[in-house]
Amino acid sequence: MVRLIALLALLLPALAAAQSPVERLVQGRNAYLYGDYRLVIETLKPIAGQEEALFADAEEIVEAYELRGLSYFYLGQPDEARDVFEALVLYRPEKRLDPVRVPPPAVAFYEGIRAELKEEIRKRQEAIERKKAEEAELRKKESMVQVVVDRRRNSKLVAAVPFGVGQFQNGDDLLGGLFLGSELVAVALSATFLIASESLRQPDGLFTPQDVDQARSLRTAQLVSGGVAAALMVGGVVHALVTFRDEIEVKRTTIQPTVRPVVGPTGGGLGVGFSF
């Protein structure tokens, strides 16, 4: 039994640490309703200062700040309460404590902090408004961007030309290069074998007995390489016709709007205009 109690004593802190921020908030809320302000602070301590990062719901963030701030105030710790309330005011400047649920001294303390931070709140709100205006201006510029696309009409007659011409016309440069290179190599080999075999002929047009076998081998190689060249040409043309595209995009140009000052007719006003 003693061992079980010791084990539970070790496990309870670990289980408490494993609580999610929302579960801690619920537990802190219940402790607050029962007036156990020390338990509120102890329960919410692990999320202190991290409310805005840990909670997805803005109302949960506000409640976590409010519960801790009020608990510190009721326990007679104004410095700690001030730190929490300042964070709450800066996060939600329009937030007011409910005078029906919160005693007047706590409301007055909180409102005093709001008054002290009035200038800081104004600066933050102005910064937010400037950011919103900049984002709106950027969206306006992006919506005015023009994209000019140049297209080229293709021809099936061109697609019937070997040596990768049809592939190049379709915009498939890689495949066009493969057909072009392989067909040129096959044609070159065929021509080379033909020239080599013909060079063995004697002036009378015949081959000597010792050259007949070599000439026959060269001629066979010439026919094979020529056949390969023809097959590649036919295959390339068929592929170009099967994958034929009526038109392709040749060039895409993005035209950004140019910001220029616009002065009114009397010279007394200055605006911003856009031109392309």
Secondary structure, DSSP 8 states (H G I E B T S, - for coil): -HHHHHHHHHHHHHHHHT--HHHHHHHHHHHHHTT-HHHHHHHHGGGTT-HHHH-SSHHHHHHHHHHHHHHHHHTT-HHHHHHHHHHHHHH-TT----TTTS-HHHHHHHHHHHHHTHHHHHHHHHHHHHHHHHHHHHHHHHHT-EEEEEEEE--HHHHT-TTTHHHHHTT-HHHHHHHHHHHHHHHHHHHHHHHHHHTT--TTS---TTTHHHHHHHHHHHHHHHHHHHHHHHHHHHHHHHT--SEEEEEEEEE--EEEEEE-TTS--EEEEEE-
